[in-house]
Amino acid sequence: MAHLTFDDLYHISLTSLGSAADDWKEMVDQLETLATDARDGMVKQSEAARWAGVNADVTRPFVRKTGKEFSDAHAEAKAIWAMLRDAHKELAALQSALKEAVDVDAKNKQIQVTGLPDGTVQCVYLHRRDTNDEHTTAQLDYKDRLKHRINNLIAQADDIDNSASSALKKIHGNDSHDFGHAKYDSLDDAQSARAVQLARKSLAKYRDGGELSITELAELKRLFAQNSKDREFAVDFYKALGPKDALRFQAEIAFDAQNEGDKTQLKLAQSIQTSMGESLATATRPPTGKDDPNTAFREDRDYLGKAWQTDLKRVGRAPLTFQRNSARVEIRGYQVLGAILRHGSYDKSFLTPIAEDMVTFERKHPGAWPQPHNSYSRLGADGFGLNLDKDGGPGWDPMAGLLEGLSHSPGASTEFFHGSTGEGEHDGLKKISNLDYFLGDKDGKGAREWAYGAVGTKVSDTENFGKEALGHALESATSGRPYDSDAPAKNHTQEQADIFDSVVKRVAANPELFKGDGELAPIAGSLGNMSAEYMYDIQRVYAGGDESGYIRDTGAEPDLSKPEDKHTLDLFLKTTTADPDAYAAVTQAQELVTAETLRQAITHRGDNEDIGNLAEIAVTPGAMVEGNAAQGRADAIAAADDSAQKAQEYNDSLTAGDGWIGRFVDLGIGAIDNIPVAGDVAGWVIEDAREAVLDHRAADPDDAAKKIQENKDAYLTTERVKRAERAKQAFYDAATQAGIDAKNQSVKNAAQQVYNAAYSANAVEAS
C-alpha cells in the first residue's frame, strides 16, 4: 500500500476533495427523494394492489426489491459523502498544521525541512556564514521535536487516507450491480471498525501463538492516539469488542511486548495501553444532558452505560487464562482493568461503582489478585507485568491502577472516599467506609494490607506504588482537581472537606503509621499537598475562628472546631512535615496565607482599630503552623540515618519551585482590594511569601544536623527567634506598603507586639 508523503500532504490541493464531498451531498439529497418516492409510491401501491397469479408471485417481489435498491443507493451515497466530508475536514486541518510547522516554526528557527522517499522528513539547520554551524543541545532538541511533530502529522494523514480508501471500497462492495454494502456514518466509524479488526486479529493470532506485526501495532497506536478523545470511536470500539475481549486484547499485547525485549514493540504497546484508558474514559462519560433520566438517548450509541458496566463487573471478577512462554498465566479481569484505569479522567457514574465493586470483591476474597510466577516488581528482560508504564509497578495489584484512575477523576474520588462498601443485599460484609478500608479506623488500625512486589520479596520503600497512588487519589478527593493538575485551587465542597477532616484525624491517631518506615509513609507527600490545599482552614482553626474575616473563605470547612482539634492539627502537621516535600508544600502555603492575611488586616483596618492587635491576630495562626512544621522537620532530621543528607533534602525541596504559591495566586490573590499607593498588593504578597519560603532553608545542612543531634530544643529555640524576626519584618513591609510611617513609635510598638506573638505561637513545637 502506497504511503502518503510529506510532499503529497504539503503540496496537494484539497479543493477537489471538498467539491466531491459537496457533489455527493447533492446526490444524497436527490437519492433521498427518490427513495422516499419509491417507498411511499411504487412499493406502497404494489402492496395495496389486489394482484393474483404471476403479478402476485413475481411483480410484487420485484417492486419490493427495486424499492429497497433505491433505499440502499441512498444509504451508500450517504456513507460515501460522510467519508469524503470527514476526510476533507481532517486532511485540511492536518495540512494547515503541517504548513504552520514548516512555513512558520521551521522558518523562524532557520531549519530546512526535506521530504524523504519513505514519506518522512529530514530537518537540518541552514548554514550561516557567521557561525561554525554548531548548535546547542536545546536547539538540537527543538529540531528533533519539530521533526517528530511533522512526521506524526504525515502519519495521521496517511491513516486517514487509508481509512477513507478502505471504507469506500467496503461501501461500494464487490458487486457493482447491487447497492447496500458496508455503512458508515463518519470516518470515525471506519477507523473504529479498523481498530476492532486489528484487535480481533490480535486475539486470533494469540490463540495460535502469534501476534500483530510492528506495522499493525503502529497503525493501531496511531488510530487510538488520534481518536481516544472521540466519543463515537471509543464507544464503537469497546462496544464491538465487549469487556472480555477488550481486557484479553490489552493483556495479550502487554505480555507479547515483554516477550521479545523489542523496545519498539514495548513502546507501541505502552502507547496503546494509555490510549485504551483514555478511550474507556471517553466511552463511559455520559454526554452532556444525557444523564438526565428525562432525556431520551441511545445508551448503546452515545456511551457505555449500565448494561456494559454490569458486564464489565462480571468479567472483572472472573479469571482470565493466558499462555506465556509455554506457561499458564491465570489472573482476573480487574487486574487488567487496573492497568487501563491508570489513564484518562473518568466520570463518577462509571468509576465509583467499579471501584466499589473491586473493593467489595477483594473484601470477600482475600488474596483475590494472583501474581504469576517469574514476574517481577520491575519490568525487565526476565520479568513481566500488566502495567507498561515506567512507574507504578507491574500491575498485579489492581488497586494501584484504580487509585491512580481516581487521582485523575476528582468527582469519582470524592464520591468514592465519601462512600462505603458492605451491607449490600448479597455481599454479607460489614459496612466499612472506603477511607477506613485504606487508612484504617479512627485509631489508625485495620488499614488495607498491600501486596508484595515480586513473588516472595517485599516492595522496597521506593516502590510503594499503590500507597503513592492512594495519596494521589486522596489529593484529588479533597481538592476537586486531578492530583497532578496545574489548575488553580478552588473552593471546597462539604464532601471534600469531610474527607480532609477524616484524614487529619486518622493521621493524628497513629502518627507512626505515616512517617519514617511506617506502612503508609509513602502518602506523606500527598498529605503535605492536602495541608497546603486547606491552609486557610487550618489557620482559621488555630485562630479560633475568624470573626474579622481576614482569612479567605474557601468554601466548606473541615469539622475541626472543637478545642481538642488544635492538638489534633498539631500532631497531623508534625507528622506530615517529617517528609521534605510535604514540608515544602506546607511552608509555601503557610507563608502565602499569612502574608495575605496580614495585608488584609492592615489595609482594611478601621479608624479606631489598633494596628498591633490586628497584626498579631493575622500572624499568630501561621506562626503556629510554622512551629509544628519546624518540629516535624527537626524530628525527621534527628531520626535519620544520615542527618546531614536529610537536612539537605529539606533544602532541596524548598528550592525546587513554588507551585503552591502559584496555585493560590490563581485562586485570586489579585482580588485583594488595592490601596492607593504605588505597586500591586498581590505582587507584595507573592514576593514576600517567596522570600520567606527560602528563609526556611538550613544555612548549612551539616551544621543544622549537628546542632539538632546535640540539642534539638536549643536549635528549635534559635529557629523560633529567627521566625519571629521574620514576622516582625513582614509587618514592617506590609505597613510601609500600606503607606504607614514605619518610624512612628506606635508602629514600632506594634512590630514588637508581632514579634512577641510569633515567638509565643511558635512555642507549640515544644508541646
Salt bridges, closest charged atoms under 4 A:
ASP7 OD1 - HIS11 NE2 3.95
ASP29 OD1 - LYS25 NZ 2.91
ASP40 OD1 - ARG39 NE 3.60
GLU47 OE2 - ARG64 NE 2.54
ASP72 OD2 - LYS68 NZ 2.66
GLU76 OE2 - HIS172 ND1 3.73
ASP86 OD1 - ARG85 NE 2.74
ASP105 OD2 - ARG149 NH2 2.65
ASP130 OD2 - ARG128 NH2 3.14
ASP133 OD2 - HIS127 ND1 2.62
ASP158 OD2 - HIS3 ND1 3.01
ASP159 OD2 - ARG222 NE 2.57
ASP185 OD2 - ARG301 NH2 3.51
ASP189 OD1 - ARG301 NH2 3.57
GLU216 OE2 - LYS201 NZ 2.32
GLU219 OE2 - ARG194 NE 2.87
GLU232 OE2 - ARG301 NH2 3.36
ASP236 OD1 - ARG301 NH1 3.16
GLU252 OE2 - ARG248 NH2 3.29
ASP302 OD2 - LYS290 NZ 3.43
ASP311 OD1 - ARG314 NH2 2.47
GLU330 OE1 - ARG328 NH2 3.09
ASP357 OD2 - ARG317 NH1 2.75
GLU362 OE2 - ARG448 NH2 2.55
ASP389 OD2 - ARG342 NE 3.54
ASP389 OD2 - HIS343 NE2 3.45
ASP397 OD1 - ARG448 NH2 3.05
GLU404 OE1 - HIS472 ND1 3.39
GLU425 OE2 - HIS426 NE2 3.54
ASP436 OD1 - ARG506 NH2 2.37
ASP443 OD2 - LYS442 NZ 3.68
GLU463 OE2 - ARG378 NE 2.56
ASP484 OD2 - HIS408 NE2 3.39
ASP498 OD2 - HIS418 NE2 3.39
ASP501 OD1 - LYS505 NZ 3.16
GLU512 OE2 - LYS515 NZ 3.70
GLU519 OE1 - LYS467 NZ 3.29
GLU533 OE1 - ARG481 NH2 3.05
GLU533 OE2 - HIS492 NE2 2.78
ASP537 OD2 - HIS492 ND1 3.98
ASP537 OD1 - ARG540 NH1 3.12
ASP559 OD2 - LYS562 NZ 3.90
GLU591 OE2 - HIS696 NE2 2.67
GLU591 OE2 - ARG726 NE 3.89
GLU596 OE2 - ARG552 NH2 3.02
GLU626 OE2 - HIS696 NE2 3.18
GLU626 OE2 - ARG726 NH2 2.74
ASP635 OD1 - LYS712 NZ 2.51
GLU649 OE1 - LYS646 NZ 3.41
ASP658 OD2 - ARG690 NE 2.40
ASP673 OD2 - HIS604 NE2 3.08
GLU687 OE2 - ARG690 NH1 3.12
ASP688 OD2 - ARG599 NH2 2.19
ASP703 OD2 - LYS707 NZ 3.15
GLU719 OE1 - ARG633 NH2 3.95
GLU719 OE2 - LYS722 NZ 3.31
GLU765 OE1 - ARG723 NH2 2.71
